[in-house]
Amino acid sequence: MSFRRSPVLLSMLCLAASLSAAKATDQGSPDDLAGPQWRLLGPFRAGWGTMAAGIADQPDTFYFGAAGGGVWKTANAGATWQPVSDGLASAPVGAIAVAPSNPRVLYAGMGHPEPRYDIAAGDGVYRSEDGGAHWQRAGLEATRHVGAILVSPTDANTLLVGALGHIFGTNAERGVFRSTDGGRHWTHVLAIDAHTGVVDLAADPAQANIVFAAAWQARNWPWLSYFTPIEGEGSAIWRSDDGGVRG
């Protein structure tokens, strides 16, 4: 397949180590902390946030996904919010993506991938063609926990979905899936194994065909402590140079 393990993870770790060393030798001054200030935008419902996505040329319009409360939209930079997920059959949202070539086309991946005692699974991917007013099923119902959605910058119907899979068991519906028809049909372009899924995707801004996928071997057991690590040897960074197309 076209995805392969990438040495970029080692480079990232080396960079983090060098930044940490630099911080230890140069603590900076209080003025370094001056700058943009964060403020709470809400909405004051829906549980904790899992994902936010915006529109490049409409900076006041963006979407928010919640672990237990669907998809919300603001058109005034967070002054007010409207729920736009009445057409979704499940509540937990793991990923939201706006098509860069057509901002009225949205994709929502259900089931948040962050493991907690109260983690909730979803029922695949949904697509909207009117900014979230209406939704249609777009498949991948057995993925259970969708971590990321990456839409082609030039084609709103071409996208990649990163899925964690079953957090309490093994299943084949894990890894990266690709569709070229808006979710009607899917190709399993990165299938690592029945224990390892994908929780994040990123593309090179200058070369959209270069795609990175963050794989995570994760399994929760009912008797584990809340703080027990659940990572496995399958966790890694994978890279594709052809937009995730199977080679």
C-alpha positions in Angstrom: 0.0 0.0 0.0 1.1 3.6 -0.5 1.4 4.5 3.2 4.7 3.7 4.9 6.2 4.4 8.3 8.0 7.7 8.4 11.2 8.8 10.2 9.5 12.2 10.8 8.5 11.0 14.3 12.2 10.8 15.3 12.8 14.2 13.9 9.9 15.6 15.9 11.3 14.1 19.1 14.7 15.6 18.4 13.2 19.0 17.8 11.2 18.8 21.0 14.3 17.9 22.9 16.3 20.8 21.5 13.4 23.2 22.2 13.3 21.9 25.8 17.0 22.5 26.2 16.8 26.0 24.8 13.9 26.8 27.2 16.0 25.6 30.1 18.9 28.0 29.2 16.7 31.0 28.2 13.6 31.5 30.3 12.7 34.7 28.5 10.9 37.7 30.1 7.3 38.4 31.2 6.9 40.5 28.0 7.2 37.3 26.0 3.9 36.2 27.3 2.1 39.3 26.1 0.0 38.9 23.0 -3.4 37.4 22.0 -5.7 36.7 24.9 -8.0 33.6 25.0 -11.6 33.9 26.0 -14.4 31.4 26.4 -16.7 31.3 23.5 -19.1 28.5 24.5 -21.4 26.9 23.7 -22.1 26.2 27.4 -23.6 22.8 26.6 -22.7 19.6 24.8 -19.9 18.5 27.0 -16.2 18.7 26.3 -14.9 19.7 22.9 -13.3 17.3 20.4 -12.8 19.2 17.2 -13.2 22.7 15.6 -13.1 23.5 11.9 -13.4 26.8 10.1 -13.6 28.4 6.7 -10.5 30.1 5.4 -12.1 33.2 3.9 -14.9 33.4 6.4 -13.1 33.9 9.8 -16.2 34.4 11.8 -17.8 31.1 10.7 -16.7 27.8 12.2 -17.9 24.6 13.7 -17.5 22.8 17.0 -17.8 19.1 17.7 -18.6 17.8 21.1 -18.1 14.4 22.8 -21.7 14.2 23.9 -23.6 17.0 22.0 -23.2 16.9 18.3 -22.1 19.6 15.9 -22.5 23.4 16.6 -22.1 26.3 14.2 -21.4 30.0 14.7 -21.4 32.7 12.1 -20.4 35.6 14.4 -17.1 34.4 15.9 -18.8 32.6 18.8 -21.1 35.3 20.0 -24.0 32.9 19.4 -24.2 29.2 18.5 -26.7 27.0 16.7 -26.9 23.2 16.9 -26.7 21.8 13.4 -26.7 18.0 14.1 -30.3 17.2 14.3 -29.9 14.8 11.3 -27.2 12.8 13.0 -28.2 9.5 14.5 -25.5 9.5 17.2 -24.2 12.3 19.4 -20.4 11.9 20.0 -18.3 13.7 17.3 -14.7 12.8 16.7 -13.9 14.8 13.6 -15.3 17.7 11.5 -14.0 18.8 8.1 -15.0 21.6 5.8 -14.2 21.1 2.1 -11.8 23.8 1.0 -13.2 23.9 -2.5 -16.8 24.2 -1.4 -17.3 25.4 2.2 -21.0 24.3 2.2 -19.8 20.7 2.1 -19.1 19.3 5.5 -18.1 15.9 6.9 -18.6 14.7 10.4 -17.0 11.6 11.9 -18.8 10.1 14.8 -17.4 8.6 18.0 -14.6 10.5 19.8 -11.3 8.7 19.9 -10.1 10.0 23.3 -10.4 7.1 25.8 -12.1 7.8 29.0 -14.3 5.8 31.4 -17.3 7.4 29.6 -16.0 7.1 26.0 -18.8 6.8 23.5 -18.7 5.2 20.0 -20.4 6.5 16.9 -21.8 5.2 13.7 -19.5 6.3 10.9 -19.3 9.4 8.7 -22.0 11.9 7.7 -22.0 14.5 4.9 -23.8 17.8 4.6 -24.1 19.8 1.4 -25.7 22.9 2.9 -23.5 24.0 5.8 -24.9 21.5 8.3 -28.6 22.1 7.8 -29.1 18.6 6.5 -27.0 15.4 6.7 -26.7 12.1 4.9 -25.0 9.0 5.9 -21.6 8.4 4.2 -20.7 5.0 5.4 -18.0 3.5 7.6 -20.5 2.6 10.3 -18.2 0.0 11.9 -15.3 2.3 12.5 -16.8 3.3 15.9 -14.3 6.1 16.7 -13.3 8.5 13.9 -10.2 10.6 14.7 -9.7 12.8 11.6 -11.1 13.7 8.2 -9.0 15.2 5.5 -10.7 16.6 2.4 -8.9 17.3 -0.9 -8.2 21.0 -1.4 -9.6 20.8 -5.0 -12.4 18.2 -4.8 -15.1 18.2 -2.2 -15.9 14.5 -3.0 -12.4 13.2 -2.4 -11.4 12.6 1.3 -9.5 10.5 3.7 -10.9 9.3 7.1 -8.7 8.1 10.0 -10.5 5.6 12.2 -9.4 4.2 15.6 -11.8 1.3 15.5 -13.2 -0.6 18.5 -11.6 0.7 21.7 -12.7 -2.4 23.7 -11.9 -5.0 21.1 -10.4 -5.9 17.8 -11.9 -5.2 14.4 -10.8 -4.7 10.8 -12.4 -1.3 10.3 -9.4 0.6 11.5 -6.8 2.8 9.8 -7.3 5.1 6.8 -10.2 5.0 4.3 -10.4 6.9 1.0 -13.4 8.0 -1.0 -13.6 9.8 -4.3 -17.4 10.1 -4.5 -18.3 11.8 -1.3 -18.5 8.7 0.9 -20.7 6.5 -1.3 -17.8 4.0 -1.7 -14.6 3.6 0.3 -11.2 2.0 -0.1 -9.2 0.8 2.9 -5.9 2.4 1.9 -4.1 1.9 5.3 -5.0 -1.3 7.2 -2.2 -1.9 9.8 -3.8 -4.7 11.8 -6.9 -5.5 13.9 -5.5 -3.7 16.9 -4.1 -0.4 15.5 -6.2 2.5 14.2 -5.5 6.1 13.1 -6.4 9.1 15.1 -5.0 12.0 13.1 -4.3 13.1 9.5 -2.3 16.0 8.1 -1.3 17.1 4.6 1.6 19.2 3.5 0.2 22.7 2.8 2.4 23.1 -0.3 2.0 19.5 -1.6 -1.4 18.1 -0.8 -0.4 14.6 -2.0 2.0 14.2 0.9 -0.1 13.0 3.8 0.8 11.9 7.3 -1.3 9.5 9.5 -0.9 9.1 13.2 -1.5 5.4 14.1 -2.4 4.3 17.6 -2.6 0.8 18.9 -5.1 1.3 21.7 -7.2 -1.1 23.8 -9.2 -0.3 26.9 -9.9 -3.1 29.4 -12.7 -2.8 32.0 -10.3 -3.5 34.8 -7.6 -0.9 33.9 -6.9 2.1 36.0 -7.9 5.5 34.5 -4.2 6.4 34.2 -3.0 3.1 32.8 -1.2 3.6 29.5 -2.9 1.8 26.6 -0.4 2.4 23.7 1.1 -0.5 21.8 4.0 -1.2 19.4 1.7 -0.5 16.4 1.7 3.2 17.2 3.6 5.1 14.6 3.6 7.8 12.0 2.8 6.7 8.4 3.4 8.8 5.2 1.9 8.7 1.8 3.2 10.5 -1.2 0.2 10.0 -3.5 -2.6 11.4 -1.4 -3.3 8.0 0.2 -4.0 6.2 -3.0 -3.3 2.5 -2.7 -0.1 1.7 -4.6 
